[in-house]
Amino acid sequence: MNSLPLPYGMLQISLCFLWGANLVSIRISNQGIPPMLAAASRSVIAGCLLWSYARLNGLSLSLERKDTIHGIIIGCLFGTEFLFIYWGLAFTTASRSVIFLYTHPFWVALGAHFIFNDDRLTPKKMAGLFLAFAGIVSVFRSHSEQLPSGYWIGDLMELAAAFLWASTTLYIKKMSQTRHISHYQTLFAQLFYSIPILAAGWAIFEKLEGPHLNTVVLTAFGYQCLVVAFFSYILWFWMISRFSVSRLTAFTFFAPLFGTVLGAVVLSEPVTPMVWIGMALVGVGIYLVNRS
């Protein structure tokens, strides 16, 4: 991690702050916009912004016919992931959700061991996985009278979202070994093909329920679309084109830290000592798994 130049390290930490705040913003927007509708609308708006950005910069977002099936698979995984993220936050807190969601590197490292011959688990990685798993158990078992009823349902949904996020990452990495698809094409495929999944979730689970908007809800939703789904992802893809992904992902433990603190400060969510202990274990575990 030390080999990443300081200005870019600070930039990556800033991205983690934006991603940690994202779950807090979803909790806020869920108060006025049904979760599935918000997730589907986010994909539509961010997809339109990315299309406009590509047009202005002469970038191609369309996939070749033979690669369309890969785009559909990526979009379905991405859409289901965000279905769990948005819906899960209707049950549990942002402080807990961000810890479960950012176990993503844990699942990536575990899956990579079985998929890629050059990315096997080492004793150091296995120690990191053990610590991260212990952190998950610590957070899941922490209790507070202030927690929403059915919070454990949301916890499991966020954990499922982390698994789907890891599945998407592994699929893209495997696909990139035989296909030449740009990061912009991958992001557009994720957004575009996720729309039917999320729209179906809105129709089936929320019965096409409409939004109840106010300034706070619109501001939170605008943050998800403009700052996170568009700006931060463009910046992230620019970063991974310049530096090793393993060096960048070593910083991801900052996202649960920021998300937990913001959830406690902005939303007054209960954060028990076991949550802090769990977050520390997850952070150290992820660091050990990803550190060069």
Sine and cosine of phi, psi and omega as CSV:
sin_phi,cos_phi,sin_psi,cos_psi,sin_omega,cos_omega
0.00,0.00,-0.53,0.85,-0.02,-1.00
-0.91,0.41,-0.32,0.95,-0.03,-1.00
-0.97,0.23,-0.14,0.99,0.06,-1.00
-0.99,0.15,0.84,-0.55,-0.01,-1.00
-0.80,0.60,0.60,-0.80,-0.11,-0.99
-0.80,0.60,-0.72,0.69,-0.02,-1.00
-0.87,0.49,-0.60,0.80,0.00,-1.00
-0.97,0.23,-0.51,0.86,0.11,-0.99
-0.90,0.44,-0.67,0.74,0.04,-1.00
-0.91,0.41,-0.59,0.81,0.04,-1.00
-0.90,0.43,-0.65,0.76,0.02,-1.00
-0.92,0.39,-0.61,0.79,0.08,-1.00
-0.90,0.44,-0.61,0.79,0.05,-1.00
-0.89,0.45,-0.63,0.78,0.07,-1.00
-0.89,0.46,-0.66,0.76,0.03,-1.00
-0.89,0.46,-0.57,0.82,0.07,-1.00
-0.89,0.45,-0.70,0.72,0.02,-1.00
-0.88,0.47,-0.65,0.76,-0.03,-1.00
-0.95,0.31,-0.59,0.80,0.05,-1.00
-0.91,0.41,-0.63,0.78,0.03,-1.00
-0.94,0.33,-0.35,0.94,-0.05,-1.00
-0.87,0.50,-0.68,0.73,-0.02,-1.00
-0.93,0.37,-0.53,0.85,0.10,-1.00
-0.91,0.42,-0.67,0.74,0.00,-1.00
-0.91,0.41,-0.56,0.83,0.03,-1.00
-0.92,0.39,-0.66,0.75,0.06,-1.00
-0.85,0.52,-0.61,0.79,-0.01,-1.00
-0.95,0.31,-0.73,0.68,-0.04,-1.00
-0.93,0.37,-0.44,0.90,0.04,-1.00
-0.89,0.46,-0.32,0.95,0.01,-1.00
-0.95,0.30,-0.30,0.95,-0.02,-1.00
-0.77,-0.64,-0.31,0.95,-0.01,-1.00
-0.84,-0.55,0.83,-0.55,0.06,-1.00
-0.78,0.62,0.69,-0.72,-0.13,-0.99
-0.79,0.61,-0.72,0.70,-0.04,-1.00
-0.92,0.39,-0.63,0.78,0.04,-1.00
-0.90,0.45,-0.66,0.75,0.02,-1.00
-0.90,0.45,-0.69,0.73,-0.02,-1.00
-0.91,0.42,-0.68,0.73,0.01,-1.00
-0.91,0.41,-0.69,0.73,-0.01,-1.00
-0.90,0.43,-0.60,0.80,0.04,-1.00
-0.87,0.49,-0.70,0.72,0.01,-1.00
-0.90,0.43,-0.64,0.77,0.01,-1.00
-0.90,0.44,-0.77,0.64,-0.06,-1.00
-0.92,0.40,-0.73,0.68,0.00,-1.00
-0.90,0.43,-0.60,0.80,0.05,-1.00
-0.89,0.45,-0.66,0.75,0.04,-1.00
-0.91,0.42,-0.65,0.76,0.04,-1.00
-0.90,0.44,-0.68,0.74,0.01,-1.00
-0.91,0.41,-0.64,0.77,0.04,-1.00
-0.88,0.48,-0.68,0.73,0.02,-1.00
-0.90,0.43,-0.67,0.74,0.02,-1.00
-0.88,0.47,-0.68,0.73,0.01,-1.00
-0.90,0.43,-0.65,0.76,0.02,-1.00
-0.88,0.47,-0.68,0.74,-0.02,-1.00
-0.93,0.37,-0.48,0.88,-0.07,-1.00
-0.96,-0.29,0.15,0.99,0.05,-1.00
0.92,0.40,0.54,0.84,-0.01,-1.00
-0.99,-0.14,0.57,-0.82,0.04,-1.00
-0.99,-0.12,0.76,-0.65,0.02,-1.00
-0.96,-0.29,-0.24,0.97,-0.06,-1.00
-0.98,0.22,0.61,-0.79,0.04,-1.00
-1.00,-0.06,0.48,-0.88,0.14,-0.99
-0.91,0.42,0.44,-0.90,-0.08,-1.00
-0.81,0.58,-0.65,0.76,-0.05,-1.00
-0.94,0.35,-0.30,0.95,-0.01,-1.00
-0.99,-0.17,-0.04,1.00,-0.05,-1.00
-0.87,0.50,-0.63,0.78,-0.02,-1.00
-0.88,0.48,-0.58,0.82,0.05,-1.00
-0.91,0.40,-0.65,0.76,0.04,-1.00
-0.88,0.48,-0.65,0.76,0.01,-1.00
-0.91,0.42,-0.69,0.73,0.00,-1.00
-0.89,0.45,-0.71,0.71,0.02,-1.00
-0.87,0.48,-0.69,0.72,-0.01,-1.00
-0.90,0.43,-0.62,0.78,0.02,-1.00
-0.92,0.40,-0.68,0.73,0.05,-1.00
-0.89,0.45,-0.71,0.71,-0.01,-1.00
-0.89,0.45,-0.70,0.71,-0.01,-1.00
-0.90,0.44,-0.69,0.72,0.01,-1.00
-0.92,0.40,-0.60,0.80,0.06,-1.00
-0.85,0.53,-0.76,0.65,-0.05,-1.00
-0.97,0.25,-0.37,0.93,0.15,-0.99
-0.88,0.48,-0.70,0.71,0.02,-1.00
-0.94,0.35,-0.62,0.79,-0.02,-1.00
-0.88,0.47,-0.80,0.61,-0.07,-1.00
-0.93,0.37,-0.70,0.71,-0.04,-1.00
-0.94,0.34,-0.62,0.79,0.00,-1.00
-0.88,0.48,-0.56,0.83,-0.02,-1.00
-0.96,0.28,-0.13,0.99,0.13,-0.99
-0.98,0.18,-0.22,0.98,-0.05,-1.00
-0.94,-0.35,-0.60,0.80,-0.11,-0.99
-0.86,-0.51,-0.03,-1.00,-0.07,-1.00
-1.00,-0.03,0.36,-0.93,0.05,-1.00
-0.92,0.40,-0.56,0.83,-0.02,-1.00
-0.88,0.48,-0.64,0.77,0.04,-1.00
-0.98,0.20,-0.66,0.75,-0.08,-1.00
-0.85,0.52,-0.69,0.73,-0.09,-1.00
-0.91,0.41,-0.51,0.86,0.03,-1.00
-0.94,0.33,-0.71,0.70,0.02,-1.00
-0.91,0.42,-0.67,0.74,-0.05,-1.00
-0.90,0.43,-0.62,0.79,-0.06,-1.00
-1.00,0.01,0.41,0.91,0.31,-0.95
-0.99,0.11,0.11,0.99,0.01,-1.00
-0.73,0.68,-0.77,0.64,0.01,-1.00
-0.87,0.49,-0.50,0.87,0.06,-1.00
-0.85,0.53,-0.77,0.64,-0.03,-1.00
-0.94,0.33,-0.55,0.84,0.04,-1.00
-0.90,0.44,-0.75,0.67,-0.02,-1.00
-0.89,0.46,-0.65,0.76,0.00,-1.00
-0.92,0.40,-0.70,0.71,0.01,-1.00
-0.93,0.37,-0.62,0.79,-0.02,-1.00
-0.88,0.47,-0.51,0.86,0.01,-1.00
-0.86,0.50,-0.58,0.82,-0.05,-1.00
-1.00,-0.06,-0.28,0.96,-0.10,-1.00
-0.98,-0.21,-0.62,0.78,-0.10,-0.99
-0.91,-0.42,0.77,-0.63,-0.04,-1.00
-0.93,0.37,-0.44,0.90,-0.07,-1.00
-0.99,-0.14,0.28,0.96,-0.04,-1.00
-0.68,-0.73,0.81,0.59,-0.05,-1.00
-0.99,0.16,0.35,-0.94,0.07,-1.00
-0.96,0.28,0.75,-0.66,0.09,-1.00
-0.97,-0.26,0.23,-0.97,0.06,-1.00
-0.81,0.59,-0.63,0.77,0.01,-1.00
-0.91,0.42,-0.69,0.73,0.03,-1.00
-0.90,0.43,-0.65,0.76,0.00,-1.00
-0.90,0.43,-0.60,0.80,0.07,-1.00
-0.90,0.44,-0.65,0.76,0.04,-1.00
-0.90,0.44,-0.67,0.74,0.03,-1.00
-0.89,0.45,-0.64,0.77,0.02,-1.00
-0.89,0.45,-0.70,0.71,0.02,-1.00
-0.90,0.45,-0.69,0.73,0.01,-1.00
-0.89,0.46,-0.65,0.76,0.02,-1.00
-0.91,0.42,-0.65,0.76,0.05,-1.00
-0.88,0.47,-0.60,0.80,0.05,-1.00
-0.90,0.43,-0.65,0.76,0.04,-1.00
-0.86,0.50,-0.73,0.69,-0.01,-1.00
-0.89,0.46,-0.65,0.76,-0.02,-1.00
-0.89,0.46,-0.71,0.71,0.00,-1.00
-0.92,0.38,-0.69,0.72,-0.07,-1.00
-0.90,0.44,-0.55,0.84,-0.06,-1.00
-1.00,0.03,-0.12,0.99,0.01,-1.00
-0.96,0.28,0.63,-0.78,-0.07,-1.00
-0.75,-0.66,0.45,-0.89,0.08,-1.00
-0.41,-0.91,0.60,-0.80,0.02,-1.00
-0.91,0.41,-0.32,0.95,-0.02,-1.00
-1.00,0.09,-0.14,0.99,-0.01,-1.00
-0.94,0.35,0.56,-0.83,0.05,-1.00
-0.89,0.45,0.46,-0.89,0.08,-1.00
-0.92,0.39,0.65,-0.76,-0.03,-1.00
0.97,0.24,0.34,0.94,-0.03,-1.00
-0.86,0.52,-0.53,0.85,-0.04,-1.00
-0.91,0.41,-0.46,0.89,0.06,-1.00
-0.91,0.42,-0.72,0.69,0.04,-1.00
-0.90,0.45,-0.62,0.78,0.04,-1.00
-0.85,0.53,-0.72,0.69,-0.01,-1.00
-0.91,0.41,-0.58,0.81,0.04,-1.00
-0.90,0.43,-0.66,0.75,0.01,-1.00
-0.93,0.38,-0.57,0.82,0.07,-1.00
-0.92,0.40,-0.63,0.78,0.07,-1.00
-0.90,0.43,-0.62,0.79,0.04,-1.00
-0.89,0.46,-0.64,0.76,0.04,-1.00
-0.89,0.46,-0.66,0.75,0.02,-1.00
-0.90,0.44,-0.67,0.74,0.02,-1.00
-0.93,0.38,-0.61,0.79,0.07,-1.00
-0.87,0.49,-0.70,0.71,0.03,-1.00
-0.90,0.44,-0.64,0.77,0.03,-1.00
-0.88,0.47,-0.65,0.76,0.05,-1.00
-0.89,0.45,-0.70,0.71,0.00,-1.00
-0.87,0.50,-0.72,0.69,-0.02,-1.00
-0.92,0.40,-0.63,0.78,0.01,-1.00
-0.90,0.44,-0.70,0.71,0.00,-1.00
-0.90,0.44,-0.66,0.75,0.01,-1.00
-0.90,0.44,-0.68,0.73,0.02,-1.00
-0.91,0.41,-0.68,0.73,-0.01,-1.00
-0.90,0.44,-0.61,0.79,-0.07,-1.00
-0.92,0.40,-0.27,0.96,0.02,-1.00
-0.96,0.27,-0.36,0.93,-0.03,-1.00
-0.82,-0.57,-0.14,0.99,-0.03,-1.00
-0.81,-0.59,0.56,-0.83,0.05,-1.00
-0.96,-0.27,1.00,0.03,-0.01,-1.00
-0.84,-0.54,0.80,-0.60,-0.06,-1.00
-0.95,0.33,0.30,-0.95,0.04,-1.00
-0.90,0.44,-0.54,0.84,0.01,-1.00
-0.93,0.37,-0.64,0.77,0.05,-1.00
-0.90,0.43,-0.63,0.78,0.02,-1.00
-0.90,0.44,-0.72,0.69,0.00,-1.00
-0.89,0.45,-0.66,0.75,0.00,-1.00
-0.91,0.41,-0.64,0.77,0.03,-1.00
-0.89,0.46,-0.67,0.75,0.04,-1.00
-0.85,0.53,-0.74,0.68,-0.04,-1.00
-0.94,0.35,-0.74,0.68,-0.12,-0.99
-0.92,0.39,-0.76,0.65,-0.09,-1.00
-0.99,0.16,-0.15,0.99,0.09,-1.00
-0.99,0.16,-0.34,0.94,-0.08,-1.00
-0.86,0.52,-0.75,0.66,0.02,-1.00
-0.87,0.50,-0.61,0.79,0.01,-1.00
-0.89,0.46,-0.75,0.66,-0.06,-1.00
-0.95,0.32,-0.60,0.80,0.04,-1.00
-0.91,0.41,-0.62,0.78,0.05,-1.00
-0.90,0.43,-0.63,0.78,0.06,-1.00
-0.88,0.47,-0.65,0.76,0.04,-1.00
-0.89,0.46,-0.69,0.72,-0.04,-1.00
-0.94,0.34,-0.64,0.77,-0.10,-0.99
-0.99,0.15,-0.76,0.66,-0.15,-0.99
-1.00,-0.04,-0.43,0.90,-0.04,-1.00
-0.92,-0.40,0.05,1.00,0.09,-1.00
0.80,0.60,0.64,0.77,0.05,-1.00
0.85,0.52,0.52,0.86,0.03,-1.00
-0.88,0.47,0.69,-0.72,-0.03,-1.00
-1.00,0.02,0.16,-0.99,-0.03,-1.00
-0.99,0.12,0.32,-0.95,0.13,-0.99
-0.79,-0.61,1.00,-0.08,-0.24,-0.97
-1.00,-0.03,0.54,-0.84,0.22,-0.97
-0.54,-0.84,0.02,-1.00,-0.10,-0.99
-0.88,0.47,-0.68,0.74,-0.04,-1.00
-0.90,0.43,-0.71,0.70,0.00,-1.00
-0.89,0.45,-0.71,0.71,0.00,-1.00
-0.90,0.44,-0.62,0.78,0.02,-1.00
-0.90,0.43,-0.70,0.72,0.02,-1.00
-0.90,0.44,-0.67,0.74,0.00,-1.00
-0.93,0.36,-0.64,0.77,0.05,-1.00
-0.88,0.48,-0.59,0.81,0.06,-1.00
-0.88,0.48,-0.68,0.73,0.00,-1.00
-0.89,0.46,-0.65,0.76,-0.07,-1.00
-0.98,0.22,-0.79,0.61,-0.15,-0.99
-0.99,0.14,-0.76,0.65,-0.12,-0.99
-0.99,0.17,-0.71,0.70,-0.10,-0.99
-1.00,0.04,-0.89,0.46,-0.15,-0.99
-0.93,0.37,-0.42,0.91,-0.01,-1.00
-0.96,-0.29,-0.93,0.37,-0.13,-0.99
-0.89,0.46,-0.78,0.62,-0.10,-0.99
-0.92,0.38,-0.57,0.82,0.00,-1.00
-0.95,0.32,-0.60,0.80,0.08,-1.00
-0.88,0.47,-0.71,0.70,0.01,-1.00
-0.90,0.43,-0.63,0.78,0.02,-1.00
-0.89,0.46,-0.71,0.71,0.01,-1.00
-0.92,0.40,-0.54,0.84,0.08,-1.00
-0.91,0.41,-0.65,0.76,0.00,-1.00
-0.90,0.43,-0.70,0.71,-0.07,-1.00
-0.96,0.27,-0.22,0.98,0.11,-0.99
-0.98,0.17,-0.23,0.97,-0.05,-1.00
-0.94,-0.34,-0.46,0.89,-0.10,-0.99
-0.75,-0.67,0.29,-0.96,0.04,-1.00
-0.90,0.43,0.70,-0.71,0.02,-1.00
-0.88,0.47,-0.60,0.80,-0.01,-1.00
-0.89,0.45,-0.56,0.83,0.04,-1.00
-0.94,0.35,-0.63,0.77,-0.03,-1.00
-0.94,0.33,-0.68,0.73,-0.06,-1.00
-0.94,0.33,-0.24,0.97,0.09,-1.00
-0.91,0.41,-0.29,0.96,0.02,-1.00
-1.00,0.02,-0.11,0.99,-0.17,-0.99
-0.91,0.42,-0.29,0.96,0.01,-1.00
-0.92,0.38,-0.22,0.97,0.07,-1.00
-0.94,0.33,-0.48,0.87,-0.03,-1.00
-0.89,0.46,-0.75,0.66,0.08,-1.00
-0.87,0.50,-0.58,0.81,0.02,-1.00
-0.88,0.47,-0.77,0.63,-0.01,-1.00
-0.90,0.44,-0.68,0.73,-0.03,-1.00
-0.89,0.45,-0.65,0.76,0.00,-1.00
-0.92,0.40,-0.71,0.71,0.00,-1.00
-0.90,0.43,-0.71,0.70,-0.01,-1.00
-0.91,0.41,-0.61,0.79,0.05,-1.00
-0.88,0.48,-0.64,0.77,0.01,-1.00
-0.95,0.31,-0.64,0.77,-0.08,-1.00
-0.98,0.18,-0.76,0.65,-0.10,-0.99
-0.98,0.20,-0.67,0.74,-0.10,-0.99
-0.97,-0.26,-0.02,1.00,-0.03,-1.00
0.83,0.56,0.64,0.77,-0.01,-1.00
-0.98,0.20,0.55,-0.84,0.02,-1.00
-0.95,0.31,0.77,-0.63,0.05,-1.00
-0.81,-0.58,0.98,-0.22,-0.05,-1.00
-0.99,0.16,0.31,-0.95,0.05,-1.00
-0.82,0.57,-0.58,0.81,0.00,-1.00
-0.91,0.42,-0.51,0.86,0.06,-1.00
-0.92,0.39,-0.69,0.72,0.03,-1.00
-0.90,0.45,-0.66,0.75,0.03,-1.00
-0.89,0.45,-0.71,0.71,0.01,-1.00
-0.88,0.47,-0.68,0.74,0.02,-1.00
-0.89,0.46,-0.66,0.75,0.02,-1.00
-0.89,0.45,-0.67,0.74,0.01,-1.00
-0.90,0.43,-0.69,0.73,0.04,-1.00
-0.88,0.47,-0.70,0.72,-0.02,-1.00
-0.88,0.47,-0.74,0.68,0.01,-1.00
-0.90,0.43,-0.64,0.77,0.01,-1.00
-0.89,0.46,-0.72,0.70,0.03,-1.00
-0.89,0.46,-0.63,0.77,0.02,-1.00
-0.87,0.49,-0.72,0.70,-0.01,-1.00
-0.91,0.41,-0.60,0.80,-0.02,-1.00
-0.92,0.40,-0.62,0.79,-0.14,-0.99
-0.99,-0.17,-0.29,0.96,-0.08,-1.00
-0.93,0.37,0.73,-0.69,-0.01,-1.00
-0.92,0.40,0.00,0.00,0.00,0.00
